[in-house]
Amino acid sequence: SVDSFVSMKIVRFAAKYAPNFAARFGYLGFSIFSFLTNLLLQIFVISIVPIMVLLKQPLLKAIWGSIIFGFRNFSSIFKLICLPFLIYLPMVLLKSYSAALAEKTFPEIVVYIIAASFILAAFVDCFIIICVSRFLMEKRQVSD
């Protein structure tokens, strides 16, 4: 049928050109794309917990309020979370190249990278939540 013919052509095209695309784009490009996507999504969901705690909103209202808060204060929240996320960027890149690092150094380096990544992520996430909570409290005081 026509559907199977078209799908076979797509599969052959992907098999022929995907390795070249992957080699050009590579792990670095994918890691940075993933990092930037995470950064943009965090702008809209980072204030869910502060809204639930400070404004005593239920979960669904907090999700909706966080999205609205993210749109209204996009540039401010972006500035608040961008620098801490940039501190975490080297860990993202190290995790993407952990297999190559393990081959060139020693295999246990992967464990050290993951442990350092968890510790740094905990501090960065706590710092970002505190900054967004303070920003939310200041916005609330100005509007009252």
C-alpha positions as CSV (number, residue, x, y, z in Angstrom):
1,S,0.0,0.0,0.0
2,V,1.0,3.7,-0.3
3,D,1.4,4.1,3.5
4,S,4.0,1.3,3.8
5,F,5.8,2.7,0.7
6,V,6.0,6.2,2.2
7,S,7.0,4.9,5.6
8,M,9.8,2.8,4.1
9,K,11.1,5.8,2.2
10,I,11.1,7.8,5.4
11,V,12.9,5.1,7.3
12,R,15.5,4.7,4.5
13,F,16.0,8.5,4.4
14,A,16.4,8.6,8.2
15,A,18.8,5.7,8.2
16,K,20.9,7.3,5.4
17,Y,21.2,10.8,6.8
18,A,20.6,10.5,10.6
19,P,24.1,9.4,11.4
20,N,25.5,12.4,9.6
21,F,23.1,14.7,11.4
22,A,23.9,13.1,14.8
23,A,27.7,13.5,14.1
24,R,27.3,17.2,13.3
25,F,24.9,18.0,16.0
26,G,26.5,15.7,18.5
27,Y,26.2,15.4,22.3
28,L,27.2,19.0,22.9
29,G,24.3,20.4,20.8
30,F,21.8,18.0,22.3
31,S,23.0,18.8,25.8
32,I,22.8,22.5,25.3
33,F,19.3,22.2,23.6
34,S,18.1,20.1,26.6
35,F,19.6,22.6,29.0
36,L,17.9,25.6,27.4
37,T,14.6,23.7,27.1
38,N,14.7,22.9,30.8
39,L,15.5,26.5,31.6
40,L,12.5,27.8,29.6
41,L,10.2,25.3,31.2
42,Q,11.4,26.1,34.7
43,I,10.3,29.7,34.2
44,F,6.7,28.6,34.1
45,V,6.7,25.9,36.7
46,I,9.3,27.0,39.3
47,S,6.8,29.0,41.3
48,I,4.3,26.2,41.9
49,V,5.6,25.3,45.3
50,P,6.1,28.9,46.5
51,I,2.5,29.7,45.4
52,M,1.2,26.6,47.3
53,V,3.1,27.5,50.5
54,L,2.9,31.3,50.5
55,L,-0.5,31.9,49.0
56,K,-2.0,28.6,50.3
57,Q,-3.4,27.6,46.9
58,P,-4.4,24.0,46.0
59,L,-2.2,22.2,43.4
60,L,-4.2,22.9,40.2
61,K,-4.6,26.6,41.1
62,A,-0.9,26.8,41.9
63,I,0.0,25.3,38.5
64,W,-2.2,27.7,36.7
65,G,-1.0,30.6,38.8
66,S,2.7,29.6,38.2
67,I,2.1,29.6,34.4
68,I,0.5,33.0,34.6
69,F,3.2,34.3,36.9
70,G,5.8,33.0,34.5
71,F,4.3,34.8,31.5
72,R,3.8,38.1,33.4
73,N,7.3,38.1,34.9
74,F,9.2,36.2,32.1
75,S,12.3,38.4,32.0
76,S,12.6,38.8,35.8
77,I,12.3,35.0,36.4
78,F,14.6,34.3,33.5
79,K,17.3,36.5,35.1
80,L,16.7,34.9,38.5
81,I,17.2,31.4,37.4
82,C,19.6,31.8,34.5
83,L,22.8,32.4,36.5
84,P,22.3,29.4,38.9
85,F,21.5,27.2,35.9
86,L,24.7,28.4,34.2
87,I,26.6,27.2,37.2
88,Y,25.0,23.8,36.7
89,L,25.8,23.7,32.9
90,P,29.3,22.2,33.3
91,M,27.7,19.2,35.1
92,V,25.3,18.7,32.3
93,L,28.1,18.7,29.8
94,L,30.2,16.4,31.9
95,K,27.3,13.9,32.2
96,S,26.9,13.9,28.4
97,Y,30.6,13.1,27.9
98,S,30.9,10.7,30.9
99,A,31.4,7.6,28.6
100,A,34.3,9.3,26.8
101,L,35.8,10.5,30.1
102,A,35.5,7.0,31.5
103,E,37.4,5.5,28.5
104,K,40.2,8.1,28.7
105,T,40.6,8.3,32.5
106,F,39.1,5.7,34.9
107,P,35.6,4.2,35.0
108,E,34.8,5.4,38.5
109,I,34.8,9.0,37.3
110,V,31.2,8.5,36.2
111,V,30.1,7.9,39.8
112,Y,31.9,11.0,40.9
113,I,30.3,13.1,38.2
114,I,26.8,11.8,39.1
115,A,27.4,12.4,42.8
116,A,28.7,15.9,42.2
117,S,25.8,16.6,39.9
118,F,23.2,15.5,42.5
119,I,24.9,17.7,45.2
120,L,25.1,20.7,42.9
121,A,21.6,20.2,41.7
122,A,20.2,20.2,45.2
123,F,22.0,23.5,46.1
124,V,21.0,25.1,42.8
125,D,17.4,24.1,43.0
126,C,17.1,25.3,46.7
127,F,18.7,28.6,45.8
128,I,16.3,29.1,42.8
129,I,13.2,28.2,44.9
130,I,14.3,30.7,47.6
131,C,14.9,33.4,45.0
132,V,11.6,32.9,43.3
133,S,9.8,32.8,46.7
134,R,11.4,36.1,47.7
135,F,10.4,37.6,44.3
136,L,6.8,36.3,44.8
137,M,6.7,37.8,48.3
138,E,8.0,41.2,47.0
139,K,5.4,41.2,44.2
140,R,2.7,40.3,46.7
141,Q,3.7,43.2,49.0
142,V,3.8,45.7,46.1
143,S,0.3,44.6,45.0
144,D,-1.2,44.8,48.5
